[in-house]
Amino acid sequence: MTYACEDCGFLFYRAGEVRECPSCEKNHIRSATKEETQRLQTLLERGKPTLPVEEEQTL
């Protein structure tokens, strides 16, 4: 399943239960939207594990 962190915007895959974001370690995670899942897949296919986010930018 694909998840998104509400605090830092990190997108990630995990199998099983998830309690916190692996990036910021906060527990404000949710299931990713279809668009977020597609964006993560595109980034992984391009070999870019991270997406730089500027302050006040919405993902």
mmCIF file of the N, C-alpha and C atoms, coordinates in Angstrom:
data_MODEL
# 
_entry.id   MODEL 
# 
loop_
_atom_site.group_PDB 
_atom_site.id 
_atom_site.type_symbol 
_atom_site.label_atom_id 
_atom_site.label_alt_id 
_atom_site.label_comp_id 
_atom_site.label_asym_id 
_atom_site.label_entity_id 
_atom_site.label_seq_id 
_atom_site.pdbx_PDB_ins_code 
_atom_site.Cartn_x 
_atom_site.Cartn_y 
_atom_site.Cartn_z 
_atom_site.occupancy 
_atom_site.B_iso_or_equiv 
_atom_site.pdbx_formal_charge 
_atom_site.auth_seq_id 
_atom_site.auth_comp_id 
_atom_site.auth_asym_id 
_atom_site.auth_atom_id 
_atom_site.pdbx_PDB_model_num 
ATOM 1   N N  . MET A 1 1  ? 0.840  -1.173 0.000   1.00 0.00 ? 1  MET A N  1 
ATOM 2   C CA . MET A 1 1  ? 0.000  0.000  0.000   1.00 0.00 ? 1  MET A CA 1 
ATOM 3   C C  . MET A 1 1  ? 0.891  1.245  0.000   1.00 0.00 ? 1  MET A C  1 
ATOM 4   N N  . THR A 1 2  ? 0.401  2.314  -0.593  1.00 0.00 ? 2  THR A N  1 
ATOM 5   C CA . THR A 1 2  ? 1.134  3.564  -0.654  1.00 0.00 ? 2  THR A CA 1 
ATOM 6   C C  . THR A 1 2  ? 0.555  4.532  0.375   1.00 0.00 ? 2  THR A C  1 
ATOM 7   N N  . TYR A 1 3  ? 1.457  5.210  1.079   1.00 0.00 ? 3  TYR A N  1 
ATOM 8   C CA . TYR A 1 3  ? 1.061  6.144  2.123   1.00 0.00 ? 3  TYR A CA 1 
ATOM 9   C C  . TYR A 1 3  ? 1.641  7.520  1.860   1.00 0.00 ? 3  TYR A C  1 
ATOM 10  N N  . ALA A 1 4  ? 1.024  8.538  2.465   1.00 0.00 ? 4  ALA A N  1 
ATOM 11  C CA . ALA A 1 4  ? 1.515  9.910  2.408   1.00 0.00 ? 4  ALA A CA 1 
ATOM 12  C C  . ALA A 1 4  ? 1.530  10.472 3.820   1.00 0.00 ? 4  ALA A C  1 
ATOM 13  N N  . CYS A 1 5  ? 2.568  11.224 4.134   1.00 0.00 ? 5  CYS A N  1 
ATOM 14  C CA . CYS A 1 5  ? 2.669  11.868 5.441   1.00 0.00 ? 5  CYS A CA 1 
ATOM 15  C C  . CYS A 1 5  ? 2.029  13.247 5.349   1.00 0.00 ? 5  CYS A C  1 
ATOM 16  N N  . GLU A 1 6  ? 1.125  13.539 6.253   1.00 0.00 ? 6  GLU A N  1 
ATOM 17  C CA . GLU A 1 6  ? 0.453  14.843 6.286   1.00 0.00 ? 6  GLU A CA 1 
ATOM 18  C C  . GLU A 1 6  ? 1.393  15.952 6.759   1.00 0.00 ? 6  GLU A C  1 
ATOM 19  N N  . ASP A 1 7  ? 2.457  15.611 7.481   1.00 0.00 ? 7  ASP A N  1 
ATOM 20  C CA . ASP A 1 7  ? 3.378  16.617 8.013   1.00 0.00 ? 7  ASP A CA 1 
ATOM 21  C C  . ASP A 1 7  ? 4.449  17.021 7.003   1.00 0.00 ? 7  ASP A C  1 
ATOM 22  N N  . CYS A 1 8  ? 5.160  16.042 6.451   1.00 0.00 ? 8  CYS A N  1 
ATOM 23  C CA . CYS A 1 8  ? 6.287  16.377 5.574   1.00 0.00 ? 8  CYS A CA 1 
ATOM 24  C C  . CYS A 1 8  ? 6.028  16.084 4.093   1.00 0.00 ? 8  CYS A C  1 
ATOM 25  N N  . GLY A 1 9  ? 4.910  15.413 3.762   1.00 0.00 ? 9  GLY A N  1 
ATOM 26  C CA . GLY A 1 9  ? 4.587  15.133 2.370   1.00 0.00 ? 9  GLY A CA 1 
ATOM 27  C C  . GLY A 1 9  ? 5.285  13.922 1.785   1.00 0.00 ? 9  GLY A C  1 
ATOM 28  N N  . PHE A 1 10 ? 6.015  13.176 2.600   1.00 0.00 ? 10 PHE A N  1 
ATOM 29  C CA . PHE A 1 10 ? 6.756  12.003 2.132   1.00 0.00 ? 10 PHE A CA 1 
ATOM 30  C C  . PHE A 1 10 ? 5.794  10.939 1.623   1.00 0.00 ? 10 PHE A C  1 
ATOM 31  N N  . LEU A 1 11 ? 6.103  10.356 0.459   1.00 0.00 ? 11 LEU A N  1 
ATOM 32  C CA . LEU A 1 11 ? 5.317  9.269  -0.116  1.00 0.00 ? 11 LEU A CA 1 
ATOM 33  C C  . LEU A 1 11 ? 6.134  7.999  -0.025  1.00 0.00 ? 11 LEU A C  1 
ATOM 34  N N  . PHE A 1 12 ? 5.474  6.883  0.378   1.00 0.00 ? 12 PHE A N  1 
ATOM 35  C CA . PHE A 1 12 ? 6.216  5.638  0.538   1.00 0.00 ? 12 PHE A CA 1 
ATOM 36  C C  . PHE A 1 12 ? 5.299  4.433  0.449   1.00 0.00 ? 12 PHE A C  1 
ATOM 37  N N  . TYR A 1 13 ? 5.915  3.281  0.077   1.00 0.00 ? 13 TYR A N  1 
ATOM 38  C CA . TYR A 1 13 ? 5.224  1.994  0.035   1.00 0.00 ? 13 TYR A CA 1 
ATOM 39  C C  . TYR A 1 13 ? 5.533  1.231  1.307   1.00 0.00 ? 13 TYR A C  1 
ATOM 40  N N  . ARG A 1 14 ? 4.539  0.500  1.812   1.00 0.00 ? 14 ARG A N  1 
ATOM 41  C CA . ARG A 1 14 ? 4.762  -0.414 2.930   1.00 0.00 ? 14 ARG A CA 1 
ATOM 42  C C  . ARG A 1 14 ? 3.749  -1.542 2.846   1.00 0.00 ? 14 ARG A C  1 
ATOM 43  N N  . ALA A 1 15 ? 4.171  -2.717 3.235   1.00 0.00 ? 15 ALA A N  1 
ATOM 44  C CA . ALA A 1 15 ? 3.262  -3.854 3.380   1.00 0.00 ? 15 ALA A CA 1 
ATOM 45  C C  . ALA A 1 15 ? 3.002  -3.996 4.870   1.00 0.00 ? 15 ALA A C  1 
ATOM 46  N N  . GLY A 1 16 ? 1.747  -4.128 5.237   1.00 0.00 ? 16 GLY A N  1 
ATOM 47  C CA . GLY A 1 16 ? 1.425  -4.273 6.651   1.00 0.00 ? 16 GLY A CA 1 
ATOM 48  C C  . GLY A 1 16 ? 1.142  -2.944 7.321   1.00 0.00 ? 16 GLY A C  1 
ATOM 49  N N  . GLU A 1 17 ? 1.032  -2.998 8.626   1.00 0.00 ? 17 GLU A N  1 
ATOM 50  C CA . GLU A 1 17 ? 0.659  -1.842 9.419   1.00 0.00 ? 17 GLU A CA 1 
ATOM 51  C C  . GLU A 1 17 ? 1.772  -0.800 9.482   1.00 0.00 ? 17 GLU A C  1 
ATOM 52  N N  . VAL A 1 18 ? 1.379  0.458  9.381   1.00 0.00 ? 18 VAL A N  1 
ATOM 53  C CA . VAL A 1 18 ? 2.313  1.577  9.455   1.00 0.00 ? 18 VAL A CA 1 
ATOM 54  C C  . VAL A 1 18 ? 1.818  2.515  10.541  1.00 0.00 ? 18 VAL A C  1 
ATOM 55  N N  . ARG A 1 19 ? 2.706  2.932  11.417  1.00 0.00 ? 19 ARG A N  1 
ATOM 56  C CA . ARG A 1 19 ? 2.323  3.810  12.523  1.00 0.00 ? 19 ARG A CA 1 
ATOM 57  C C  . ARG A 1 19 ? 2.930  5.207  12.416  1.00 0.00 ? 19 ARG A C  1 
ATOM 58  N N  . GLU A 1 20 ? 4.060  5.319  11.706  1.00 0.00 ? 20 GLU A N  1 
ATOM 59  C CA . GLU A 1 20 ? 4.706  6.627  11.611  1.00 0.00 ? 20 GLU A CA 1 
ATOM 60  C C  . GLU A 1 20 ? 5.436  6.759  10.289  1.00 0.00 ? 20 GLU A C  1 
ATOM 61  N N  . CYS A 1 21 ? 5.701  7.994  9.923   1.00 0.00 ? 21 CYS A N  1 
ATOM 62  C CA . CYS A 1 21 ? 6.420  8.304  8.690   1.00 0.00 ? 21 CYS A CA 1 
ATOM 63  C C  . CYS A 1 21 ? 7.885  7.901  8.841   1.00 0.00 ? 21 CYS A C  1 
ATOM 64  N N  . PRO A 1 22 ? 8.439  7.200  7.861   1.00 0.00 ? 22 PRO A N  1 
ATOM 65  C CA . PRO A 1 22 ? 9.854  6.831  7.943   1.00 0.00 ? 22 PRO A CA 1 
ATOM 66  C C  . PRO A 1 22 ? 10.798 8.020  7.751   1.00 0.00 ? 22 PRO A C  1 
ATOM 67  N N  . SER A 1 23 ? 10.276 9.136  7.278   1.00 0.00 ? 23 SER A N  1 
ATOM 68  C CA . SER A 1 23 ? 11.114 10.304 7.064   1.00 0.00 ? 23 SER A CA 1 
ATOM 69  C C  . SER A 1 23 ? 11.142 11.215 8.292   1.00 0.00 ? 23 SER A C  1 
ATOM 70  N N  . CYS A 1 24 ? 9.971  11.644 8.757   1.00 0.00 ? 24 CYS A N  1 
ATOM 71  C CA . CYS A 1 24 ? 9.931  12.593 9.878   1.00 0.00 ? 24 CYS A CA 1 
ATOM 72  C C  . CYS A 1 24 ? 9.525  11.943 11.203  1.00 0.00 ? 24 CYS A C  1 
ATOM 73  N N  . GLU A 1 25 ? 9.129  10.694 11.156  1.00 0.00 ? 25 GLU A N  1 
ATOM 74  C CA . GLU A 1 25 ? 8.761  9.885  12.325  1.00 0.00 ? 25 GLU A CA 1 
ATOM 75  C C  . GLU A 1 25 ? 7.522  10.390 13.069  1.00 0.00 ? 25 GLU A C  1 
ATOM 76  N N  . LYS A 1 26 ? 6.694  11.186 12.412  1.00 0.00 ? 26 LYS A N  1 
ATOM 77  C CA . LYS A 1 26 ? 5.431  11.622 13.012  1.00 0.00 ? 26 LYS A CA 1 
ATOM 78  C C  . LYS A 1 26 ? 4.334  10.643 12.604  1.00 0.00 ? 26 LYS A C  1 
ATOM 79  N N  . ASN A 1 27 ? 3.230  10.650 13.327  1.00 0.00 ? 27 ASN A N  1 
ATOM 80  C CA . ASN A 1 27 ? 2.198  9.652  13.066  1.00 0.00 ? 27 ASN A CA 1 
ATOM 81  C C  . ASN A 1 27 ? 0.988  10.197 12.310  1.00 0.00 ? 27 ASN A C  1 
ATOM 82  N N  . HIS A 1 28 ? 1.176  11.219 11.518  1.00 0.00 ? 28 HIS A N  1 
ATOM 83  C CA . HIS A 1 28 ? 0.091  11.787 10.717  1.00 0.00 ? 28 HIS A CA 1 
ATOM 84  C C  . HIS A 1 28 ? 0.166  11.263 9.290   1.00 0.00 ? 28 HIS A C  1 
ATOM 85  N N  . ILE A 1 29 ? -0.051 9.971  9.120   1.00 0.00 ? 29 ILE A N  1 
ATOM 86  C CA . ILE A 1 29 ? 0.008  9.362  7.791   1.00 0.00 ? 29 ILE A CA 1 
ATOM 87  C C  . ILE A 1 29 ? -1.395 8.952  7.366   1.00 0.00 ? 29 ILE A C  1 
ATOM 88  N N  . ARG A 1 30 ? -1.561 8.823  6.065   1.00 0.00 ? 30 ARG A N  1 
ATOM 89  C CA . ARG A 1 30 ? -2.833 8.408  5.485   1.00 0.00 ? 30 ARG A CA 1 
ATOM 90  C C  . ARG A 1 30 ? -2.549 7.645  4.203   1.00 0.00 ? 30 ARG A C  1 
ATOM 91  N N  . SER A 1 31 ? -3.571 6.992  3.698   1.00 0.00 ? 31 SER A N  1 
ATOM 92  C CA . SER A 1 31 ? -3.437 6.322  2.405   1.00 0.00 ? 31 SER A CA 1 
ATOM 93  C C  . SER A 1 31 ? -3.238 7.386  1.335   1.00 0.00 ? 31 SER A C  1 
ATOM 94  N N  . ALA A 1 32 ? -2.342 7.123  0.415   1.00 0.00 ? 32 ALA A N  1 
ATOM 95  C CA . ALA A 1 32 ? -2.066 8.077  -0.664  1.00 0.00 ? 32 ALA A CA 1 
ATOM 96  C C  . ALA A 1 32 ? -3.224 8.100  -1.656  1.00 0.00 ? 32 ALA A C  1 
ATOM 97  N N  . THR A 1 33 ? -3.426 9.251  -2.273  1.00 0.00 ? 33 THR A N  1 
ATOM 98  C CA . THR A 1 33 ? -4.428 9.369  -3.321  1.00 0.00 ? 33 THR A CA 1 
ATOM 99  C C  . THR A 1 33 ? -3.904 8.673  -4.587  1.00 0.00 ? 33 THR A C  1 
ATOM 100 N N  . LYS A 1 34 ? -4.776 8.504  -5.543  1.00 0.00 ? 34 LYS A N  1 
ATOM 101 C CA . LYS A 1 34 ? -4.375 7.887  -6.805  1.00 0.00 ? 34 LYS A CA 1 
ATOM 102 C C  . LYS A 1 34 ? -3.268 8.706  -7.480  1.00 0.00 ? 34 LYS A C  1 
ATOM 103 N N  . GLU A 1 35 ? -3.405 10.028 -7.437  1.00 0.00 ? 35 GLU A N  1 
ATOM 104 C CA . GLU A 1 35 ? -2.404 10.902 -8.054  1.00 0.00 ? 35 GLU A CA 1 
ATOM 105 C C  . GLU A 1 35 ? -1.055 10.797 -7.341  1.00 0.00 ? 35 GLU A C  1 
ATOM 106 N N  . GLU A 1 36 ? -1.070 10.741 -6.023  1.00 0.00 ? 36 GLU A N  1 
ATOM 107 C CA . GLU A 1 36 ? 0.172  10.603 -5.255  1.00 0.00 ? 36 GLU A CA 1 
ATOM 108 C C  . GLU A 1 36 ? 0.843  9.268  -5.540  1.00 0.00 ? 36 GLU A C  1 
ATOM 109 N N  . THR A 1 37 ? 0.045  8.219  -5.647  1.00 0.00 ? 37 THR A N  1 
ATOM 110 C CA . THR A 1 37 ? 0.581  6.892  -5.961  1.00 0.00 ? 37 THR A CA 1 
ATOM 111 C C  . THR A 1 37 ? 1.239  6.897  -7.338  1.00 0.00 ? 37 THR A C  1 
ATOM 112 N N  . GLN A 1 38 ? 0.595  7.535  -8.304  1.00 0.00 ? 38 GLN A N  1 
ATOM 113 C CA . GLN A 1 38 ? 1.169  7.624  -9.655  1.00 0.00 ? 38 GLN A CA 1 
ATOM 114 C C  . GLN A 1 38 ? 2.454  8.447  -9.650  1.00 0.00 ? 38 GLN A C  1 
ATOM 115 N N  . ARG A 1 39 ? 2.483  9.533  -8.878  1.00 0.00 ? 39 ARG A N  1 
ATOM 116 C CA . ARG A 1 39 ? 3.685  10.376 -8.796  1.00 0.00 ? 39 ARG A CA 1 
ATOM 117 C C  . ARG A 1 39 ? 4.850  9.591  -8.202  1.00 0.00 ? 39 ARG A C  1 
ATOM 118 N N  . LEU A 1 40 ? 4.590  8.821  -7.140  1.00 0.00 ? 40 LEU A N  1 
ATOM 119 C CA . LEU A 1 40 ? 5.651  8.010  -6.532  1.00 0.00 ? 40 LEU A CA 1 
ATOM 120 C C  . LEU A 1 40 ? 6.159  6.971  -7.527  1.00 0.00 ? 40 LEU A C  1 
ATOM 121 N N  . GLN A 1 41 ? 5.261  6.323  -8.233  1.00 0.00 ? 41 GLN A N  1 
ATOM 122 C CA . GLN A 1 41 ? 5.665  5.314  -9.219  1.00 0.00 ? 41 GLN A CA 1 
ATOM 123 C C  . GLN A 1 41 ? 6.538  5.935  -10.305 1.00 0.00 ? 41 GLN A C  1 
ATOM 124 N N  . THR A 1 42 ? 6.169  7.112  -10.774 1.00 0.00 ? 42 THR A N  1 
ATOM 125 C CA . THR A 1 42 ? 6.956  7.804  -11.792 1.00 0.00 ? 42 THR A CA 1 
ATOM 126 C C  . THR A 1 42 ? 8.356  8.134  -11.272 1.00 0.00 ? 42 THR A C  1 
ATOM 127 N N  . LEU A 1 43 ? 8.437  8.636  -10.047 1.00 0.00 ? 43 LEU A N  1 
ATOM 128 C CA . LEU A 1 43 ? 9.737  8.958  -9.455  1.00 0.00 ? 43 LEU A CA 1 
ATOM 129 C C  . LEU A 1 43 ? 10.609 7.717  -9.315  1.00 0.00 ? 43 LEU A C  1 
ATOM 130 N N  . LEU A 1 44 ? 10.017 6.626  -8.881  1.00 0.00 ? 44 LEU A N  1 
ATOM 131 C CA . LEU A 1 44 ? 10.780 5.384  -8.724  1.00 0.00 ? 44 LEU A CA 1 
ATOM 132 C C  . LEU A 1 44 ? 11.266 4.857  -10.067 1.00 0.00 ? 44 LEU A C  1 
ATOM 133 N N  . GLU A 1 45 ? 10.448 4.973  -11.092 1.00 0.00 ? 45 GLU A N  1 
ATOM 134 C CA . GLU A 1 45 ? 10.845 4.531  -12.434 1.00 0.00 ? 45 GLU A CA 1 
ATOM 135 C C  . GLU A 1 45 ? 11.984 5.378  -12.982 1.00 0.00 ? 45 GLU A C  1 
ATOM 136 N N  . ARG A 1 46 ? 12.027 6.635  -12.623 1.00 0.00 ? 46 ARG A N  1 
ATOM 137 C CA . ARG A 1 46 ? 13.090 7.538  -13.077 1.00 0.00 ? 46 ARG A CA 1 
ATOM 138 C C  . ARG A 1 46 ? 14.354 7.404  -12.239 1.00 0.00 ? 46 ARG A C  1 
ATOM 139 N N  . GLY A 1 47 ? 14.267 6.655  -11.147 1.00 0.00 ? 47 GLY A N  1 
ATOM 140 C CA . GLY A 1 47 ? 15.435 6.473  -10.296 1.00 0.00 ? 47 GLY A CA 1 
ATOM 141 C C  . GLY A 1 47 ? 15.680 7.613  -9.338  1.00 0.00 ? 47 GLY A C  1 
ATOM 142 N N  . LYS A 1 48 ? 14.642 8.421  -9.086  1.00 0.00 ? 48 LYS A N  1 
ATOM 143 C CA . LYS A 1 48 ? 14.760 9.538  -8.163  1.00 0.00 ? 48 LYS A CA 1 
ATOM 144 C C  . LYS A 1 48 ? 13.970 9.194  -6.901  1.00 0.00 ? 48 LYS A C  1 
ATOM 145 N N  . PRO A 1 49 ? 14.661 8.795  -5.840  1.00 0.00 ? 49 PRO A N  1 
ATOM 146 C CA . PRO A 1 49 ? 13.958 8.374  -4.625  1.00 0.00 ? 49 PRO A CA 1 
ATOM 147 C C  . PRO A 1 49 ? 13.328 9.505  -3.832  1.00 0.00 ? 49 PRO A C  1 
ATOM 148 N N  . THR A 1 50 ? 13.691 10.756 -4.124  1.00 0.00 ? 50 THR A N  1 
ATOM 149 C CA . THR A 1 50 ? 13.110 11.874 -3.393  1.00 0.00 ? 50 THR A CA 1 
ATOM 150 C C  . THR A 1 50 ? 12.671 12.962 -4.348  1.00 0.00 ? 50 THR A C  1 
ATOM 151 N N  . LEU A 1 51 ? 11.733 13.750 -3.904  1.00 0.00 ? 51 LEU A N  1 
ATOM 152 C CA . LEU A 1 51 ? 11.256 14.887 -4.670  1.00 0.00 ? 51 LEU A CA 1 
ATOM 153 C C  . LEU A 1 51 ? 11.462 16.126 -3.825  1.00 0.00 ? 51 LEU A C  1 
ATOM 154 N N  . PRO A 1 52 ? 12.309 17.045 -4.259  1.00 0.00 ? 52 PRO A N  1 
ATOM 155 C CA . PRO A 1 52 ? 12.540 18.242 -3.461  1.00 0.00 ? 52 PRO A CA 1 
ATOM 156 C C  . PRO A 1 52 ? 11.269 19.080 -3.375  1.00 0.00 ? 52 PRO A C  1 
ATOM 157 N N  . VAL A 1 53 ? 10.955 19.546 -2.187  1.00 0.00 ? 53 VAL A N  1 
ATOM 158 C CA . VAL A 1 53 ? 9.774  20.359 -1.959  1.00 0.00 ? 53 VAL A CA 1 
ATOM 159 C C  . VAL A 1 53 ? 10.224 21.668 -1.344  1.00 0.00 ? 53 VAL A C  1 
ATOM 160 N N  . GLU A 1 54 ? 9.823  22.753 -1.992  1.00 0.00 ? 54 GLU A N  1 
ATOM 161 C CA . GLU A 1 54 ? 10.176 24.056 -1.465  1.00 0.00 ? 54 GLU A CA 1 
ATOM 162 C C  . GLU A 1 54 ? 9.130  24.489 -0.453  1.00 0.00 ? 54 GLU A C  1 
ATOM 163 N N  . GLU A 1 55 ? 9.531  25.345 0.464   1.00 0.00 ? 55 GLU A N  1 
ATOM 164 C CA . GLU A 1 55 ? 8.626  25.823 1.503   1.00 0.00 ? 55 GLU A CA 1 
ATOM 165 C C  . GLU A 1 55 ? 7.361  26.410 0.873   1.00 0.00 ? 55 GLU A C  1 
ATOM 166 N N  . GLU A 1 56 ? 6.224  26.104 1.448   1.00 0.00 ? 56 GLU A N  1 
ATOM 167 C CA . GLU A 1 56 ? 4.912  26.546 1.024   1.00 0.00 ? 56 GLU A CA 1 
ATOM 168 C C  . GLU A 1 56 ? 4.450  25.918 -0.288  1.00 0.00 ? 56 GLU A C  1 
ATOM 169 N N  . GLN A 1 57 ? 5.124  24.903 -0.802  1.00 0.00 ? 57 GLN A N  1 
ATOM 170 C CA . GLN A 1 57 ? 4.713  24.210 -2.020  1.00 0.00 ? 57 GLN A CA 1 
ATOM 171 C C  . GLN A 1 57 ? 3.787  23.058 -1.629  1.00 0.00 ? 57 GLN A C  1 
ATOM 172 N N  . THR A 1 58 ? 2.712  22.908 -2.379  1.00 0.00 ? 58 THR A N  1 
ATOM 173 C CA . THR A 1 58 ? 1.780  21.820 -2.129  1.00 0.00 ? 58 THR A CA 1 
ATOM 174 C C  . THR A 1 58 ? 2.058  20.686 -3.102  1.00 0.00 ? 58 THR A C  1 
ATOM 175 N N  . LEU A 1 59 ? 2.134  19.488 -2.576  1.00 0.00 ? 59 LEU A N  1 
ATOM 176 C CA . LEU A 1 59 ? 2.367  18.324 -3.436  1.00 0.00 ? 59 LEU A CA 1 
ATOM 177 C C  . LEU A 1 59 ? 1.077  17.801 -3.980  1.00 0.00 ? 59 LEU A C  1 
# 
